[in-house]
Amino acid sequence: MSPTRAPYPARGAASYWEPVWQRGSRYRAIDRAETEALGRHLGAGRSRPALDIGCGEGALTAHLAELGYRAVGVDCSPTAVASARVRHPAADIRVFDFDADDAALLPHPAFAVITCRLVYRWAADKSGFLSRVRALLAPGGVFWVVTSVHDPSRGAPRPWVCDAADVELLTTGWSKVHVHELDPSFHCYRLRP
Ligand SMILES: C[S@@+](CC[C@H](N)C(=O)[O-])C[C@H]1O[C@@H](n2cnc3c(N)ncnc32)[C@H](O)[C@@H]1O
């Protein structure tokens, strides 16, 4: 792994992300192509529970609610959560560290849909992260991952992209894997246990 791909934080997610949000960092907005993919691949919520891990300012959580899911967004950064609550007052957004906090604190024991957008790349322990996701997916559930990926035509991997090993780990061990390419370097993964 090159120095630019060193994983962040030995000290816990919030210690990394809270200063990032306090500095005013922002991330790629969800565009129409992405919301259409979300609707097509996840379908109507029909009041089923959905969990958006690392929700940031809550846009994906709010889209899940619009699709009819009982959506809860969690983020380790209190600043991100405060901003999400202002932007999406009707959304259920909570401070929660997915790596460290007790899943029993979540409002449902299992979720029909679990999403993470621009989060998986940054997980310090990706295997552990994926194990926790699997434990929270309801039977027949869907894990929806949105991530930047390495596009070899653009040279060396940038720090924020998943490389081939990250993608291999992400997509191994599911009964169904579907990749939706929003562009050559920005993919959605629909994963079913
Ligand atoms: C690059 S931002 C993406 C935010 C949002 N999903 C989006 O697409 O705009 C990554 C987010 O994941 C959150 N995050 C990272 N690790 C986390 C963890 N262990 N538990 C909860 N949130 C986490 C960060 O605080 C940050 O808001």
The ligand as a Gaussian input file, in Angstrom:
#p B3LYP/6-31G(d) Opt

LIG

0 1
 C      -16.796000      11.054000       3.062000
 S      -18.045000      11.311000       4.271000
 C      -19.522000      10.863000       3.371000
 C      -20.778000      11.432000       3.986000
 C      -22.067000      11.055000       3.283000
 N      -22.315000       9.628000       3.316000
 C      -22.061000      11.544000       1.860000
 O      -22.154000      10.731000       0.940000
 O      -21.967000      12.769000       1.662000
 C      -17.832000       9.900000       5.359000
 C      -18.769000       9.955000       6.542000
 O      -18.703000       8.755000       7.278000
 C      -18.716000       9.072000       8.657000
 N      -18.087000       7.953000       9.352000
 C      -16.850000       7.450000       9.166000
 N      -16.611000       6.413000       9.986000
 C      -17.742000       6.253000      10.715000
 C      -18.121000       5.349000      11.751000
 N      -17.292000       4.405000      12.219000
 N      -19.349000       5.461000      12.290000
 C      -20.203000       6.413000      11.848000
 N      -19.894000       7.301000      10.886000
 C      -18.683000       7.216000      10.316000
 C      -17.945000      10.388000       8.738000
 O      -18.188000      11.130000       9.896000
 C      -18.443000      11.096000       7.491000
 O      -19.592000      11.852000       7.751000

